[in-house]
Amino acid sequence: MTGPPELTIVNAVIFDGVSATLTEGRIDVVDGIVTEIGGAGRPAGQVLDARGGTVVPGLIDAHFHAYGTELDLLALEATPLSYLALAGAGRLAAALRRGFTTVRDVAGGDPGLAKAIARGLIPAPRYLYTGAALSQTGGHGDPRPGDVDLCACGAYTGEVVDGVDALRRAVRERFRRGAHAIKIMASGGVISHSDPIRIPQYSPEEIRAVSDEATRRGSYVAAHAYSPAAIAHAVGNGVRTVEHGNLLDAPTARLMAAHDAFLVPTLAAYDAMERRGAEFGLTPVGREKNREVLDAGRVAIEIARAAGVRIGFGTDLMGPLEDEQLTGLRLQVEVEGVLAALRSATSVNAEIIGRPDLGRVAVGAVADLVVLAGDPFEDPAVLWAGPDRRTVIQGGRPV
């Protein structure tokens, strides 16, 4: 039998994560779960007055990097893990204050960081990690410049693994260590040194091996991919989520829809690197690559939507650019409007990570909630206003 509410939010105007219609009423929470919406009677437990604001589901960032403390991948992989864990804790706490109650770390994370979060040692969103992304030699996850011979031995955010057997072993090891999913690099990238951005990476046999291992585990593969060729190569060999996808075209979008693959755009990263990348060490080659995909990312979302591809939300912010996380919401709103962007950052991302109890305000859902200081459908800017303009609730507890 359900006990009395531990938290009651009164005078709530509610976006439930899906519906275009806002509802009004109170929200009762017991043991971190929403037990009633619109109930009557005298509130019990802690009472939070949401008058003048809007309650939305806790936001989900499906492309986050806790250990992404540098724009220079080589410097990142040479950094002691103890430092990365401490810095990553700060990045996670800041994300939670912004209203991101869940993050999917798609190139990094490990059991130690996850254990610290689970035991309450650090404030953090719900944390789903892939471990280091898998990269072919000379791929996006290989941080070595072409004119340098050295061992980038960290393998904190990316690990170079070649060949079907080695990849199967690496995938199995990641799942042994608690990985939520597997990340592969399926094309070149902006901040890596030696890989053209459009060229597909990994052979079909290698990607299929990774996808096969993940599927049998009841999980999936996320692939960094930009060009139509790279996206088709990934999706055709079993990849479930395409990260970035900036150069997507209509035929490839239709292929994604046919394979029930998701697009996770990361507009914030390219916008921030264009404005601030040089200040924080982005190389001239990286700046040139970034301009190639910058504006195309917005068009890719429109193409994907027209083809019926489900669209999530991610940020992919490295180094000091992490403070642009809420800017990602503004950029996606500019492309698709408030309703679609909010769905992407809540219920669609919850579907991506396989958590139907997140990303919604509904009876039986986890009480991860954000009380915004206004109505985002009338004033979208309240979505990207700072932490001082919102109240964040995680598992029924105000943060």
FENGIHU-V687037 format. One record per backbone hydrogen bond with DSSP energy under -1.0 kcal/mol. NH is the residue of the N-H (numbers start at 1). CO is the residue of the C=O. E is the energy in kcal/mol with one decimal. If there is no record, write none. Layout:
NH,CO,E ; NH,CO,E
//
This chain:
6,29,-2.8 ; 7,29,-1.6 ; 8,46,-2.9 ; 9,27,-2.7 ; 10,48,-2.3 ; 14,23,-3.5 ; 15,55,-2.9 ; 23,14,-2.0 ; 25,12,-2.2 ; 27,9,-2.2 ; 28,36,-2.8 ; 29,7,-2.5 ; 30,33,-2.5 ; 33,30,-2.0 ; 34,365,-2.7 ; 35,28,-2.5 ; 36,28,-1.2 ; 38,26,-3.5 ; 46,6,-2.3 ; 48,8,-2.9 ; 50,10,-2.8 ; 53,50,-2.5 ; 54,372,-1.4 ; 55,13,-3.2 ; 56,370,-2.8 ; 58,368,-2.7 ; 59,99,-2.2 ; 60,345,-2.6 ; 61,102,-2.0 ; 62,313,-2.4 ; 64,104,-2.3 ; 68,65,-1.0 ; 69,67,-2.2 ; 76,72,-2.2 ; 77,73,-2.4 ; 78,74,-1.1 ; 79,76,-1.3 ; 84,80,-1.8 ; 85,81,-2.6 ; 86,82,-1.7 ; 87,83,-3.1 ; 88,84,-3.0 ; 89,85,-1.9 ; 90,86,-1.4 ; 91,87,-2.0 ; 92,88,-2.5 ; 93,89,-2.4 ; 94,90,-2.1 ; 95,91,-1.9 ; 96,92,-2.2 ; 97,93,-2.0 ; 98,94,-1.3 ; 99,96,-1.5 ; 100,95,-2.2 ; 101,59,-1.2 ; 101,99,-1.1 ; 102,59,-1.4 ; 103,126,-2.8 ; 104,61,-2.7 ; 105,128,-3.6 ; 106,64,-1.1 ; 108,131,-1.7 ; 114,110,-2.2 ; 115,111,-2.5 ; 116,112,-2.2 ; 117,113,-2.0 ; 118,114,-2.6 ; 119,115,-2.0 ; 120,117,-1.6 ; 121,116,-2.4 ; 126,101,-3.4 ; 128,103,-2.2 ; 130,105,-1.7 ; 131,108,-2.1 ; 133,157,-2.6 ; 134,183,-2.8 ; 135,159,-2.5 ; 139,136,-2.4 ; 142,139,-1.9 ; 148,145,-1.6 ; 153,151,-1.4 ; 159,133,-3.1 ; 161,135,-2.5 ; 167,163,-2.3 ; 168,164,-2.5 ; 169,165,-2.1 ; 170,166,-2.2 ; 171,167,-2.7 ; 172,168,-2.4 ; 173,169,-2.2 ; 174,170,-2.0 ; 175,171,-2.2 ; 176,172,-2.2 ; 177,173,-1.6 ; 178,175,-1.7 ; 179,174,-2.4 ; 180,129,-3.5 ; 182,220,-2.0 ; 184,222,-2.5 ; 185,134,-2.3 ; 186,224,-2.4 ; 201,186,-1.8 ; 207,203,-2.3 ; 208,204,-2.6 ; 209,205,-1.8 ; 210,206,-1.9 ; 211,207,-2.8 ; 212,208,-2.7 ; 213,209,-2.1 ; 214,210,-2.3 ; 215,211,-2.8 ; 216,212,-2.2 ; 217,213,-1.1 ; 218,215,-1.8 ; 219,214,-3.1 ; 222,182,-3.1 ; 223,241,-2.8 ; 224,184,-2.5 ; 225,243,-1.9 ; 231,227,-2.8 ; 232,228,-2.8 ; 233,229,-2.0 ; 234,230,-2.1 ; 235,231,-3.0 ; 236,232,-2.5 ; 237,234,-1.1 ; 238,235,-1.8 ; 239,234,-2.1 ; 240,221,-2.2 ; 241,221,-1.7 ; 242,262,-2.9 ; 243,223,-3.0 ; 244,264,-2.7 ; 245,225,-2.1 ; 245,243,-1.5 ; 247,226,-1.3 ; 248,245,-1.8 ; 253,249,-2.2 ; 254,250,-2.3 ; 255,251,-1.7 ; 256,252,-2.3 ; 257,253,-2.5 ; 258,254,-2.3 ; 259,255,-1.7 ; 260,257,-1.2 ; 261,256,-2.6 ; 262,240,-2.5 ; 263,310,-2.3 ; 264,242,-3.0 ; 271,267,-2.0 ; 272,268,-2.5 ; 273,269,-2.3 ; 274,270,-2.0 ; 275,271,-1.7 ; 276,272,-3.0 ; 277,273,-1.6 ; 280,276,-1.0 ; 281,278,-1.2 ; 282,277,-2.6 ; 287,283,-2.6 ; 288,284,-2.2 ; 289,285,-2.4 ; 290,286,-2.5 ; 291,287,-1.9 ; 292,288,-1.2 ; 293,289,-1.0 ; 294,290,-1.4 ; 297,293,-1.3 ; 299,295,-1.1 ; 300,296,-2.5 ; 301,297,-1.3 ; 302,298,-1.5 ; 303,299,-2.5 ; 304,300,-2.7 ; 305,301,-2.6 ; 306,302,-2.2 ; 307,303,-1.4 ; 308,305,-1.3 ; 309,304,-2.5 ; 312,263,-3.1 ; 314,265,-1.5 ; 315,63,-1.2 ; 316,63,-3.4 ; 319,68,-3.4 ; 321,318,-1.5 ; 322,319,-1.5 ; 323,320,-1.2 ; 324,321,-2.2 ; 325,322,-1.5 ; 328,324,-1.0 ; 330,326,-1.3 ; 331,327,-2.4 ; 332,328,-2.1 ; 333,329,-2.5 ; 334,330,-2.2 ; 335,331,-1.0 ; 336,332,-2.7 ; 337,333,-2.5 ; 341,337,-1.9 ; 342,338,-2.8 ; 343,339,-2.5 ; 344,340,-2.4 ; 345,341,-2.0 ; 346,343,-1.1 ; 348,343,-2.7 ; 350,346,-2.1 ; 351,347,-1.7 ; 352,348,-2.2 ; 353,349,-2.2 ; 355,350,-2.9 ; 358,355,-2.0 ; 361,16,-1.6 ; 364,34,-3.2 ; 365,362,-2.2 ; 366,357,-2.6 ; 367,32,-2.9 ; 368,366,-2.2 ; 369,393,-2.4 ; 370,56,-2.7 ; 371,391,-2.9 ; 372,54,-3.1 ; 373,389,-1.3 ; 374,372,-1.5 ; 378,375,-1.2 ; 379,375,-3.1 ; 382,379,-2.1 ; 383,380,-2.3 ; 389,386,-2.4 ; 390,387,-1.2 ; 391,371,-1.9 ; 393,369,-3.1 ; 394,397,-2.6 ; 396,367,-2.4 ; 397,394,-1.4 ; 399,392,-3.4
//
